[in-house]
Amino acid sequence: MSRLAVRDARQRLGALVGRVARLIGVLCAALLASAHVGTTDAAFDGMAGPYPVRVAVRMPGVIPGQAQISVRVAGGGARRVLVQAAQWNVGARGAPAPDEAGRVDGDSTLWAAPLWLMTRSSYLVHVTVEGARGRGTASIPVIAQATARLGMDRALGWGLAVLGTLLVAGLLTMAGTAAREAVLEPGAVPDRRRRLAGRIATSVMAGVAALALLGGSRWWRAVDASYERYMFRPLASAARVARTDSGAVLRFVVTDSLFFSKRQTPLIPDHGKLMHLFAVREPGLDVLAHLHPTRTDSATFESRLPPLPTGRYRVYADVVHESGLARTLVATAELPAAPATRADAAAPDRPAGPRIEGAGDDAWLVGAPVGAADACDGAPPVAALGDGLAIRWENGCAFRAGADTTLRFTVRDAAGAVVEVEPYMGMGAHAMVMRRDGTVFVHLHPMGTISMAAQERLLRRDAGDTVLHGADQPADAAAHARHAATADVVRHPGTLGFPFAFPKEGAYRIWVQVRHGGRVRTAAFDATVGG
């Protein structure tokens, strides 16, 4: 083999390896795509005017694609449910007409409809309920991102190949027959010149067909490459811990150039914070810190670390863009041991057991979780919150992947009576759900998985108000007040309910955070999700 042939073979092999690497990267990105990690679906529990509704939006993996919308209307009285997808930059006035959802057989409170999402973008899904109590609308922000490539079914591919072969054969036959016999009288036999003309026409048409097939193949590959190039991928980021005279500082940096492209809109606060950062120690998941870094430059966020134990931490950072795009950035950081001091040597060891602490809106938990009962006949798991308070997981058993559910908790005092909690960053509670291998991480609120900042921003833009309000403005306070009463609270007074669907089976850890007595208190639970 010549050197030129060897070099050509190496180039072909390199191109193949690069394509495989890009495909693997796309598959990995699909695990980390969306506003959360490991799922693109949205759940909403709230009010559509006078109607308590529970909305689940199951997003398609390919765009264009159909999202599956299910709407449960509590309290009765609903006669019709409409759904509409409005792209963030055109609003409801520029969106297609609403589609009417159909009742689900066997459940008079459940409605369902498919909804086409044609473009990779942020959308508001408007759910309108009409009935005896009038008309009301709930708006759910979703993110339509291409996270998968659908392959062709093998049987369908072979069937199309056979049909294509027959079509090409028929085309060649018609071309040759037309050139050989089209001008002959009926019954006349083609002479040698006519037969030669038929063969020439067949050959020319074969060349045309070959060029058409080659052009179609190149066009298809270009479209496929363009689709793959614009599939959603997580932005590259990095985290590291720096030791200073006043303590440890966690520095989170977005290193991806896409973060600074013209296609990305600026960040906006969510619950008054530009970033919600969660640090979880691996592999035991026995430490969680919920922090709110400050922005030091266009790509860097810094937060002073609480007294956490050393180890390797997986870091999740939630941010929301002005376009309504909510994303979770992922990185890892190593927390080294602090230099030993004379005071440390003289100080007594901390007592064993969970350590719940907080400062302002930041909070952290160090300690083993409470194991959830996997059988529904077991006692509900209970975790201590300090000061005689405890939080009980009322339905911590028998979860199934893909099924809509509500994680329901109550805070109780030493006598077992339900205790009212204080608002924590505008919400009744916060919860974090993480699969033990890190492939799923979701930040939940009683209103669901959606970002309230994205919802409020898109609603204001849809109304023609493009002025952004800060976290301390009346618009933000009104938004929090509007979501104070969710549909689950209407059905189950005194509980903290988080609508959610576990995206896949496996072992999960769940942290719940509430504020009481001016302190943020954190509890941890374990759950096993079946198939």
C-alpha positions as a Python dict, from the first residue, in 0.01 Angstrom:
ca = {
    (1, 'M'): (0, 0, 0),
    (2, 'S'): (134, 342, -96),
    (3, 'R'): (192, 625, 149),
    (4, 'L'): (-89, 823, -15),
    (5, 'A'): (-333, 536, 40),
    (6, 'V'): (-222, 496, 403),
    (7, 'R'): (-270, 870, 465),
    (8, 'D'): (-612, 860, 302),
    (9, 'A'): (-713, 561, 519),
    (10, 'R'): (-597, 744, 832),
    (11, 'Q'): (-800, 1052, 738),
    (12, 'R'): (-1110, 841, 682),
    (13, 'L'): (-1059, 664, 1015),
    (14, 'G'): (-1010, 998, 1191),
    (15, 'A'): (-1330, 1135, 1043),
    (16, 'L'): (-1518, 822, 1153),
    (17, 'V'): (-1378, 844, 1507),
    (18, 'G'): (-1471, 1213, 1524),
    (19, 'R'): (-1826, 1139, 1416),
    (20, 'V'): (-1859, 862, 1675),
    (21, 'A'): (-1719, 1094, 1943),
    (22, 'R'): (-1970, 1364, 1851),
    (23, 'L'): (-2252, 1110, 1868),
    (24, 'I'): (-2137, 995, 2213),
    (25, 'G'): (-2120, 1356, 2323),
    (26, 'V'): (-2474, 1413, 2201),
    (27, 'L'): (-2597, 1107, 2391),
    (28, 'C'): (-2425, 1230, 2707),
    (29, 'A'): (-2576, 1574, 2657),
    (30, 'A'): (-2921, 1420, 2639),
    (31, 'L'): (-2873, 1300, 2998),
    (32, 'L'): (-2791, 1651, 3115),
    (33, 'A'): (-3020, 1857, 2898),
    (34, 'S'): (-3296, 2097, 3007),
    (35, 'A'): (-3366, 2319, 3301),
    (36, 'H'): (-3295, 2022, 3521),
    (37, 'V'): (-3067, 1724, 3484),
    (38, 'G'): (-3204, 1403, 3338),
    (39, 'T'): (-3556, 1521, 3247),
    (40, 'T'): (-3716, 1777, 3016),
    (41, 'D'): (-4075, 1725, 3137),
    (42, 'A'): (-4265, 1991, 3330),
    (43, 'A'): (-4518, 1963, 3612),
    (44, 'F'): (-4741, 2242, 3739),
    (45, 'D'): (-4979, 2253, 4034),
    (46, 'G'): (-5177, 2574, 4060),
    (47, 'M'): (-5490, 2763, 3963),
    (48, 'A'): (-5642, 2829, 3622),
    (49, 'G'): (-5865, 3112, 3734),
    (50, 'P'): (-6116, 2951, 3976),
    (51, 'Y'): (-6013, 2595, 3884),
    (52, 'P'): (-5740, 2401, 4070),
    (53, 'V'): (-5539, 2224, 3798),
    (54, 'R'): (-5253, 1979, 3781),
    (55, 'V'): (-5072, 1997, 3445),
    (56, 'A'): (-4808, 1754, 3320),
    (57, 'V'): (-4615, 1833, 3001),
    (58, 'R'): (-4413, 1544, 2860),
    (59, 'M'): (-4170, 1691, 2613),
    (60, 'P'): (-4068, 1527, 2286),
    (61, 'G'): (-3707, 1427, 2240),
    (62, 'V'): (-3701, 1553, 1883),
    (63, 'I'): (-3801, 1895, 1748),
    (64, 'P'): (-4036, 1934, 1562),
    (65, 'G'): (-4229, 1695, 1781),
    (66, 'Q'): (-4546, 1647, 1983),
    (67, 'A'): (-4559, 1722, 2354),
    (68, 'Q'): (-4817, 1522, 2547),
    (69, 'I'): (-5029, 1743, 2775),
    (70, 'S'): (-5243, 1607, 3058),
    (71, 'V'): (-5464, 1836, 3267),
    (72, 'R'): (-5643, 1728, 3584),
    (73, 'V'): (-5914, 1971, 3697),
    (74, 'A'): (-6016, 1933, 4061),
    (75, 'G'): (-6351, 2034, 4203),
    (76, 'G'): (-6563, 1961, 3896),
    (77, 'G'): (-6747, 2209, 3680),
    (78, 'A'): (-6510, 2201, 3381),
    (79, 'R'): (-6673, 2161, 3040),
    (80, 'R'): (-6383, 2230, 2802),
    (81, 'V'): (-6003, 2248, 2820),
    (82, 'L'): (-5791, 2426, 2557),
    (83, 'V'): (-5412, 2409, 2518),
    (84, 'Q'): (-5187, 2642, 2319),
    (85, 'A'): (-4809, 2668, 2274),
    (86, 'A'): (-4680, 3026, 2241),
    (87, 'Q'): (-4315, 3077, 2147),
    (88, 'W'): (-4141, 3323, 2379),
    (89, 'N'): (-4063, 3585, 2113),
    (90, 'V'): (-4406, 3590, 1941),
    (91, 'G'): (-4651, 3544, 2229),
    (92, 'A'): (-5006, 3413, 2223),
    (93, 'R'): (-5110, 3655, 1946),
    (94, 'G'): (-4856, 3504, 1709),
    (95, 'A'): (-4917, 3142, 1814),
    (96, 'P'): (-5139, 2885, 1640),
    (97, 'A'): (-5500, 2862, 1753),
    (98, 'P'): (-5556, 2660, 2073),
    (99, 'D'): (-5627, 2287, 2046),
    (100, 'E'): (-5913, 2132, 2241),
    (101, 'A'): (-5813, 1858, 2482),
    (102, 'G'): (-6023, 1544, 2506),
    (103, 'R'): (-6152, 1374, 2817),
    (104, 'V'): (-5969, 1059, 2920),
    (105, 'D'): (-6202, 761, 2933),
    (106, 'G'): (-6270, 641, 3284),
    (107, 'D'): (-6160, 965, 3458),
    (108, 'S'): (-6398, 1259, 3447),
    (109, 'T'): (-6139, 1500, 3590),
    (110, 'L'): (-5856, 1423, 3342),
    (111, 'W'): (-5806, 1580, 2999),
    (112, 'A'): (-5529, 1512, 2746),
    (113, 'A'): (-5403, 1647, 2414),
    (114, 'P'): (-5093, 1632, 2190),
    (115, 'L'): (-4936, 1968, 2111),
    (116, 'W'): (-4689, 2035, 1830),
    (117, 'L'): (-4368, 2223, 1915),
    (118, 'M'): (-4205, 2321, 1587),
    (119, 'T'): (-3895, 2516, 1690),
    (120, 'R'): (-3615, 2479, 1944),
    (121, 'S'): (-3716, 2756, 2183),
    (122, 'S'): (-3882, 2852, 2510),
    (123, 'Y'): (-4260, 2833, 2509),
    (124, 'L'): (-4553, 2919, 2732),
    (125, 'V'): (-4812, 2642, 2728),
    (126, 'H'): (-5144, 2811, 2800),
    (127, 'V'): (-5405, 2581, 2956),
    (128, 'T'): (-5754, 2735, 2954),
    (129, 'V'): (-6043, 2580, 3145),
    (130, 'E'): (-6401, 2675, 3063),
    (131, 'G'): (-6696, 2569, 3274),
    (132, 'A'): (-6963, 2653, 3528),
    (133, 'R'): (-6730, 2886, 3721),
    (134, 'G'): (-6630, 3083, 3415),
    (135, 'R'): (-6299, 3079, 3232),
    (136, 'G'): (-5945, 3062, 3368),
    (137, 'T'): (-5595, 3015, 3225),
    (138, 'A'): (-5272, 2873, 3365),
    (139, 'S'): (-4942, 2927, 3183),
    (140, 'I'): (-4656, 2677, 3208),
    (141, 'P'): (-4309, 2761, 3071),
    (142, 'V'): (-4139, 2475, 2889),
    (143, 'I'): (-3817, 2438, 2692),
    (144, 'A'): (-3831, 2263, 2356),
    (145, 'Q'): (-3485, 2120, 2290),
    (146, 'A'): (-3372, 1844, 2059),
    (147, 'T'): (-3218, 1584, 2290),
    (148, 'A'): (-3238, 1272, 2071),
    (149, 'R'): (-3211, 1147, 1714),
    (150, 'L'): (-3469, 895, 1604),
    (151, 'G'): (-3342, 604, 1399),
    (152, 'M'): (-3546, 446, 1118),
    (153, 'D'): (-3714, 116, 1189),
    (154, 'R'): (-3526, -164, 1011),
    (155, 'A'): (-3838, -313, 852),
    (156, 'L'): (-3951, 29, 731),
    (157, 'G'): (-3603, 98, 590),
    (158, 'W'): (-3598, -226, 390),
    (159, 'G'): (-3951, -161, 269),
    (160, 'L'): (-3860, 187, 148),
    (161, 'A'): (-3547, 48, -21),
    (162, 'V'): (-3752, -208, -213),
    (163, 'L'): (-4006, 55, -318),
    (164, 'G'): (-3726, 290, -424),
    (165, 'T'): (-3565, 17, -634),
    (166, 'L'): (-3896, -55, -805),
    (167, 'L'): (-3950, 317, -874),
    (168, 'V'): (-3604, 357, -1029),
    (169, 'A'): (-3652, 42, -1237),
    (170, 'G'): (-3989, 171, -1358),
    (171, 'L'): (-3836, 510, -1445),
    (172, 'L'): (-3560, 349, -1650),
    (173, 'T'): (-3809, 122, -1825),
    (174, 'M'): (-4035, 414, -1917),
    (175, 'A'): (-3742, 622, -2048),
    (176, 'G'): (-3607, 340, -2264),
    (177, 'T'): (-3949, 238, -2394),
    (178, 'A'): (-4042, 599, -2477),
    (179, 'A'): (-3723, 654, -2680),
    (180, 'R'): (-3755, 317, -2857),
    (181, 'E'): (-4128, 289, -2939),
    (182, 'A'): (-4305, 624, -2873),
    (183, 'V'): (-4318, 733, -3243),
    (184, 'L'): (-4373, 388, -3400),
    (185, 'E'): (-4698, 285, -3560),
    (186, 'P'): (-4900, 24, -3367),
    (187, 'G'): (-4759, -322, -3429),
    (188, 'A'): (-4433, -194, -3579),
    (189, 'V'): (-4106, -356, -3469),
    (190, 'P'): (-3824, -118, -3353),
    (191, 'D'): (-3526, -125, -3585),
    (192, 'R'): (-3162, -122, -3481),
    (193, 'R'): (-3151, 261, -3461),
    (194, 'R'): (-3457, 271, -3235),
    (195, 'R'): (-3319, 0, -3007),
    (196, 'L'): (-2992, 197, -2976),
    (197, 'A'): (-3189, 514, -2891),
    (198, 'G'): (-3373, 319, -2620),
    (199, 'R'): (-3049, 197, -2468),
    (200, 'I'): (-2901, 548, -2475),
    (201, 'A'): (-3215, 695, -2307),
    (202, 'T'): (-3201, 424, -2041),
    (203, 'S'): (-2834, 497, -1971),
    (204, 'V'): (-2892, 873, -1953),
    (205, 'M'): (-3187, 826, -1717),
    (206, 'A'): (-2977, 590, -1503),
    (207, 'G'): (-2717, 865, -1470),
    (208, 'V'): (-2985, 1119, -1381),
    (209, 'A'): (-3131, 881, -1122),
    (210, 'A'): (-2785, 816, -975),
    (211, 'L'): (-2718, 1190, -947),
    (212, 'A'): (-3060, 1242, -786),
    (213, 'L'): (-2995, 967, -535),
    (214, 'L'): (-2647, 1099, -460),
    (215, 'G'): (-2780, 1455, -419),
    (216, 'G'): (-3061, 1334, -195),
    (217, 'S'): (-2815, 1140, 17),
    (218, 'R'): (-2587, 1441, 55),
    (219, 'W'): (-2883, 1665, 139),
    (220, 'W'): (-3008, 1419, 401),
    (221, 'R'): (-2664, 1394, 560),
    (222, 'A'): (-2634, 1775, 568),
    (223, 'V'): (-2976, 1808, 735),
    (224, 'D'): (-2884, 1534, 984),
    (225, 'A'): (-2550, 1700, 1060),
    (226, 'S'): (-2722, 2036, 1110),
    (227, 'Y'): (-2975, 1878, 1345),
    (228, 'E'): (-2698, 1707, 1541),
    (229, 'R'): (-2496, 2029, 1557),
    (230, 'Y'): (-2785, 2220, 1712),
    (231, 'M'): (-2894, 1951, 1956),
    (232, 'F'): (-2906, 2074, 2312),
    (233, 'R'): (-2588, 2027, 2511),
    (234, 'P'): (-2501, 2147, 2860),
    (235, 'L'): (-2274, 2448, 2882),
    (236, 'A'): (-1924, 2361, 2995),
    (237, 'S'): (-1847, 2493, 3343),
    (238, 'A'): (-1595, 2445, 3620),
    (239, 'A'): (-1593, 2479, 3998),
    (240, 'R'): (-1307, 2497, 4244),
    (241, 'V'): (-1257, 2583, 4609),
    (242, 'A'): (-1008, 2850, 4712),
    (243, 'R'): (-887, 2891, 5070),
    (244, 'T'): (-872, 3249, 5199),
    (245, 'D'): (-793, 3404, 5535),
    (246, 'S'): (-1165, 3430, 5608),
    (247, 'G'): (-1254, 3077, 5496),
    (248, 'A'): (-1323, 2868, 5188),
    (249, 'V'): (-1476, 3021, 4875),
    (250, 'L'): (-1647, 2819, 4601),
    (251, 'R'): (-1586, 2975, 4261),
    (252, 'F'): (-1818, 2861, 3977),
    (253, 'V'): (-1714, 2961, 3623),
    (254, 'V'): (-1905, 2916, 3296),
    (255, 'T'): (-1630, 2829, 3048),
    (256, 'D'): (-1844, 2764, 2739),
    (257, 'S'): (-1822, 3028, 2466),
    (258, 'L'): (-2187, 2963, 2380),
    (259, 'F'): (-2279, 3138, 2705),
    (260, 'F'): (-2157, 3465, 2550),
    (261, 'S'): (-2306, 3422, 2203),
    (262, 'K'): (-2572, 3654, 2064),
    (263, 'R'): (-2824, 3368, 2080),
    (264, 'Q'): (-2813, 3373, 2463),
    (265, 'T'): (-3021, 3636, 2643),
    (266, 'P'): (-2908, 3782, 2979),
    (267, 'L'): (-2974, 3612, 3313),
    (268, 'I'): (-3262, 3721, 3535),
    (269, 'P'): (-3324, 3654, 3906),
    (270, 'D'): (-3534, 3356, 4014),
    (271, 'H'): (-3678, 3390, 4366),
    (272, 'G'): (-3459, 3696, 4400),
    (273, 'K'): (-3135, 3508, 4324),
    (274, 'L'): (-2933, 3513, 4004),
    (275, 'M'): (-2807, 3160, 4073),
    (276, 'H'): (-2918, 2877, 4298),
    (277, 'L'): (-2621, 2650, 4363),
    (278, 'F'): (-2635, 2303, 4518),
    (279, 'A'): (-2325, 2117, 4632),
    (280, 'V'): (-2365, 1745, 4711),
    (281, 'R'): (-2081, 1534, 4851),
    (282, 'E'): (-2010, 1211, 4665),
    (283, 'P'): (-2039, 919, 4682),
    (284, 'G'): (-2243, 908, 5004),
    (285, 'L'): (-2467, 1209, 4926),
    (286, 'D'): (-2448, 1278, 5299),
    (287, 'V'): (-2391, 1653, 5263),
    (288, 'L'): (-2605, 1912, 5084),
    (289, 'A'): (-2543, 2286, 5067),
    (290, 'H'): (-2798, 2520, 4905),
    (291, 'L'): (-2612, 2844, 4833),
    (292, 'H'): (-2669, 3166, 4639),
    (293, 'P'): (-2345, 3298, 4485),
    (294, 'T'): (-2280, 3655, 4384),
    (295, 'R'): (-2167, 3737, 4030),
    (296, 'T'): (-1814, 3877, 4014),
    (297, 'D'): (-1790, 3905, 3635),
    (298, 'S'): (-1979, 3793, 3325),
    (299, 'A'): (-1898, 3425, 3377),
    (300, 'T'): (-1789, 3386, 3741),
    (301, 'F'): (-1999, 3333, 4053),
    (302, 'E'): (-1857, 3309, 4404),
    (303, 'S'): (-2003, 3190, 4733),
    (304, 'R'): (-1846, 3162, 5076),
    (305, 'L'): (-1865, 2801, 5184),
    (306, 'P'): (-2012, 2699, 5518),
    (307, 'P'): (-1813, 2458, 5740),
    (308, 'L'): (-1861, 2150, 5523),
    (309, 'P'): (-1659, 1828, 5554),
    (310, 'T'): (-1385, 1762, 5301),
    (311, 'G'): (-1440, 1552, 4993),
    (312, 'R'): (-1549, 1553, 4630),
    (313, 'Y'): (-1864, 1751, 4557),
    (314, 'R'): (-2093, 1748, 4258),
    (315, 'V'): (-2215, 2103, 4194),
    (316, 'Y'): (-2545, 2195, 4025),
    (317, 'A'): (-2618, 2560, 3938),
    (318, 'D'): (-2966, 2677, 3831),
    (319, 'V'): (-2993, 2995, 3620),
    (320, 'V'): (-3273, 3151, 3415),
    (321, 'H'): (-3232, 3353, 3094),
    (322, 'E'): (-3447, 3647, 2989),
    (323, 'S'): (-3589, 3434, 2706),
    (324, 'G'): (-3739, 3197, 2964),
    (325, 'L'): (-3467, 2935, 2912),
    (326, 'A'): (-3390, 2780, 3249),
    (327, 'R'): (-3081, 2562, 3261),
    (328, 'T'): (-2879, 2364, 3514),
    (329, 'L'): (-2500, 2379, 3489),
    (330, 'V'): (-2300, 2089, 3627),
    (331, 'A'): (-1943, 2071, 3760),
    (332, 'T'): (-1738, 1898, 4029),
    (333, 'A'): (-1516, 2045, 4297),
    (334, 'E'): (-1275, 1910, 4556),
    (335, 'L'): (-1301, 2057, 4905),
    (336, 'P'): (-961, 2016, 5075),
    (337, 'A'): (-911, 2002, 5448),
    (338, 'A'): (-865, 2335, 5623),
    (339, 'P'): (-527, 2399, 5786),
    (340, 'A'): (-533, 2279, 6145),
    (341, 'T'): (-519, 2544, 6418),
    (342, 'R'): (-458, 2536, 6791),
    (343, 'A'): (-825, 2619, 6850),
    (344, 'D'): (-930, 2320, 6640),
    (345, 'A'): (-712, 2089, 6847),
    (346, 'A'): (-861, 2218, 7173),
    (347, 'A'): (-1224, 2213, 7054),
    (348, 'P'): (-1433, 1907, 7138),
    (349, 'D'): (-1564, 1688, 6860),
    (350, 'R'): (-1911, 1758, 6728),
    (351, 'P'): (-2179, 1516, 6841),
    (352, 'A'): (-2274, 1241, 6598),
    (353, 'G'): (-2589, 1273, 6390),
    (354, 'P'): (-2730, 1515, 6134),
    (355, 'R'): (-2619, 1878, 6151),
    (356, 'I'): (-2872, 2129, 6017),
    (357, 'E'): (-2750, 2484, 5979),
    (358, 'G'): (-2827, 2797, 5781),
    (359, 'A'): (-2744, 3163, 5736),
    (360, 'G'): (-2995, 3391, 5564),
    (361, 'D'): (-3130, 3203, 5262),
    (362, 'D'): (-2831, 2967, 5249),
    (363, 'A'): (-2872, 2632, 5425),
    (364, 'W'): (-2685, 2305, 5456),
    (365, 'L'): (-2728, 1958, 5601),
    (366, 'V'): (-2456, 1719, 5710),
    (367, 'G'): (-2570, 1373, 5809),
    (368, 'A'): (-2735, 1049, 5705),
    (369, 'P'): (-3090, 1063, 5562),
    (370, 'V'): (-3403, 899, 5695),
    (371, 'G'): (-3483, 585, 5498),
    (372, 'A'): (-3822, 596, 5328),
    (373, 'A'): (-4053, 300, 5369),
    (374, 'D'): (-4072, 107, 5043),
    (375, 'A'): (-4393, -68, 5150),
    (376, 'C'): (-4707, 139, 5192),
    (377, 'D'): (-4801, -46, 5510),
    (378, 'G'): (-4492, 92, 5690),
    (379, 'A'): (-4490, 400, 5912),
    (380, 'P'): (-4424, 729, 5730),
    (381, 'P'): (-4057, 830, 5757),
    (382, 'V'): (-3989, 1123, 5990),
    (383, 'A'): (-3681, 1349, 6006),
    (384, 'A'): (-3593, 1584, 6291),
    (385, 'L'): (-3564, 1956, 6213),
    (386, 'G'): (-3448, 2080, 6555),
    (387, 'D'): (-3632, 2271, 6828),
    (388, 'G'): (-3875, 1983, 6869),
    (389, 'L'): (-3993, 2002, 6508),
    (390, 'A'): (-4002, 1715, 6263),
    (391, 'I'): (-4103, 1669, 5901),
    (392, 'R'): (-4300, 1361, 5797),
    (393, 'W'): (-4315, 1220, 5447),
    (394, 'E'): (-4681, 1131, 5421),
    (395, 'N'): (-4661, 921, 5104),
    (396, 'G'): (-4298, 806, 5090),
    (397, 'C'): (-4357, 464, 4937),
    (398, 'A'): (-4415, 269, 4614),
    (399, 'F'): (-4312, 519, 4346),
    (400, 'R'): (-4305, 420, 3980),
    (401, 'A'): (-4092, 579, 3708),
    (402, 'G'): (-4288, 800, 3468),
    (403, 'A'): (-4602, 816, 3683),
    (404, 'D'): (-4735, 1154, 3794),
    (405, 'T'): (-4730, 1185, 4172),
    (406, 'T'): (-4708, 1440, 4450),
    (407, 'L'): (-4435, 1421, 4715),
    (408, 'R'): (-4633, 1528, 5020),
    (409, 'F'): (-4481, 1637, 5355),
    (410, 'T'): (-4605, 1788, 5680),
    (411, 'V'): (-4410, 1975, 5947),
    (412, 'R'): (-4517, 1878, 6300),
    (413, 'D'): (-4432, 1981, 6654),
    (414, 'A'): (-4341, 1755, 6947),
    (415, 'A'): (-4710, 1679, 7008),
    (416, 'G'): (-4762, 1569, 6648),
    (417, 'A'): (-4972, 1871, 6544),
    (418, 'V'): (-4918, 2021, 6196),
    (419, 'V'): (-4715, 2343, 6207),
    (420, 'E'): (-4739, 2628, 5957),
    (421, 'V'): (-4409, 2721, 5794),
    (422, 'E'): (-4283, 3062, 5687),
    (423, 'P'): (-4218, 3157, 5323),
    (424, 'Y'): (-3870, 3057, 5207),
    (425, 'M'): (-3767, 3276, 4913),
    (426, 'G'): (-4133, 3331, 4835),
    (427, 'M'): (-4235, 2963, 4838),
    (428, 'G'): (-4375, 2737, 5108),
    (429, 'A'): (-4083, 2497, 5069),
    (430, 'H'): (-3807, 2382, 4834),
    (431, 'A'): (-3708, 2026, 4746),
    (432, 'M'): (-3418, 1871, 4559),
    (433, 'V'): (-3446, 1527, 4399),
    (434, 'M'): (-3125, 1349, 4295),
    (435, 'R'): (-3064, 1003, 4156),
    (436, 'R'): (-2773, 842, 4336),
    (437, 'D'): (-2561, 823, 4018),
    (438, 'G'): (-2612, 1196, 3952),
    (439, 'T'): (-2796, 1152, 3620),
    (440, 'V'): (-3111, 1316, 3762),
    (441, 'F'): (-3124, 1639, 3962),
    (442, 'V'): (-3440, 1848, 3990),
    (443, 'H'): (-3514, 2156, 4201),
    (444, 'L'): (-3882, 2148, 4301),
    (445, 'H'): (-4136, 2389, 4449),
    (446, 'P'): (-4496, 2330, 4559),
    (447, 'M'): (-4607, 2479, 4226),
    (448, 'G'): (-4404, 2218, 4035),
    (449, 'T'): (-4082, 2183, 3839),
    (450, 'I'): (-4113, 2510, 3647),
    (451, 'S'): (-3915, 2826, 3698),
    (452, 'M'): (-4138, 3102, 3833),
    (453, 'A'): (-3900, 3366, 3695),
    (454, 'A'): (-3937, 3218, 3345),
    (455, 'Q'): (-4315, 3206, 3384),
    (456, 'E'): (-4339, 3564, 3505),
    (457, 'R'): (-4099, 3695, 3240),
    (458, 'L'): (-4284, 3529, 2952),
    (459, 'L'): (-4622, 3639, 3085),
    (460, 'R'): (-4503, 4000, 3103),
    (461, 'R'): (-4358, 3982, 2753),
    (462, 'D'): (-4680, 3829, 2623),
    (463, 'A'): (-4869, 4122, 2775),
    (464, 'G'): (-4635, 4368, 2601),
    (465, 'D'): (-4446, 4473, 2915),
    (466, 'T'): (-4074, 4424, 2848),
    (467, 'V'): (-3955, 4601, 3165),
    (468, 'L'): (-3768, 4366, 3396),
    (469, 'H'): (-3828, 4405, 3767),
    (470, 'G'): (-3574, 4323, 4036),
    (471, 'A'): (-3636, 4075, 4315),
    (472, 'D'): (-3754, 4352, 4548),
    (473, 'Q'): (-4008, 4498, 4306),
    (474, 'P'): (-4385, 4460, 4349),
    (475, 'A'): (-4409, 4243, 4037),
    (476, 'D'): (-4199, 3972, 4202),
    (477, 'A'): (-4396, 3988, 4526),
    (478, 'A'): (-4724, 3963, 4335),
    (479, 'A'): (-4597, 3660, 4145),
    (480, 'H'): (-4510, 3480, 4470),
    (481, 'A'): (-4847, 3568, 4621),
    (482, 'R'): (-5026, 3434, 4313),
    (483, 'H'): (-4866, 3092, 4367),
    (484, 'A'): (-4909, 3080, 4745),
    (485, 'A'): (-5218, 2860, 4708),
    (486, 'T'): (-5154, 2564, 4481),
    (487, 'A'): (-5408, 2307, 4374),
    (488, 'D'): (-5255, 2050, 4608),
    (489, 'V'): (-5296, 2285, 4905),
    (490, 'V'): (-5662, 2323, 4812),
    (491, 'R'): (-5703, 1946, 4814),
    (492, 'H'): (-5477, 1874, 5115),
    (493, 'P'): (-5468, 2169, 5358),
    (494, 'G'): (-5161, 2188, 5580),
    (495, 'T'): (-4936, 1981, 5355),
    (496, 'L'): (-4634, 2070, 5142),
    (497, 'G'): (-4689, 1898, 4809),
    (498, 'F'): (-4435, 1880, 4524),
    (499, 'P'): (-4579, 1757, 4190),
    (500, 'F'): (-4326, 1538, 4015),
    (501, 'A'): (-4272, 1232, 3797),
    (502, 'F'): (-3951, 1036, 3853),
    (503, 'P'): (-3794, 1013, 3504),
    (504, 'K'): (-3647, 665, 3555),
    (505, 'E'): (-3619, 391, 3809),
    (506, 'G'): (-3342, 367, 4065),
    (507, 'A'): (-3233, 489, 4408),
    (508, 'Y'): (-3300, 857, 4485),
    (509, 'R'): (-3221, 1101, 4763),
    (510, 'I'): (-3465, 1382, 4837),
    (511, 'W'): (-3392, 1694, 5042),
    (512, 'V'): (-3675, 1914, 5172),
    (513, 'Q'): (-3616, 2268, 5300),
    (514, 'V'): (-3859, 2482, 5501),
    (515, 'R'): (-3828, 2797, 5709),
    (516, 'H'): (-3957, 2813, 6066),
    (517, 'G'): (-3862, 3046, 6349),
    (518, 'G'): (-3651, 3248, 6106),
    (519, 'R'): (-3426, 2948, 6028),
    (520, 'V'): (-3405, 2737, 5715),
    (521, 'R'): (-3429, 2371, 5810),
    (522, 'T'): (-3331, 2079, 5587),
    (523, 'A'): (-3428, 1711, 5596),
    (524, 'A'): (-3314, 1422, 5378),
    (525, 'F'): (-3501, 1110, 5272),
    (526, 'D'): (-3429, 808, 5053),
    (527, 'A'): (-3663, 653, 4798),
    (528, 'T'): (-3650, 358, 4562),
    (529, 'V'): (-3835, 405, 4233),
    (530, 'G'): (-3953, 98, 4044),
    (531, 'G'): (-4008, 45, 3675),
}
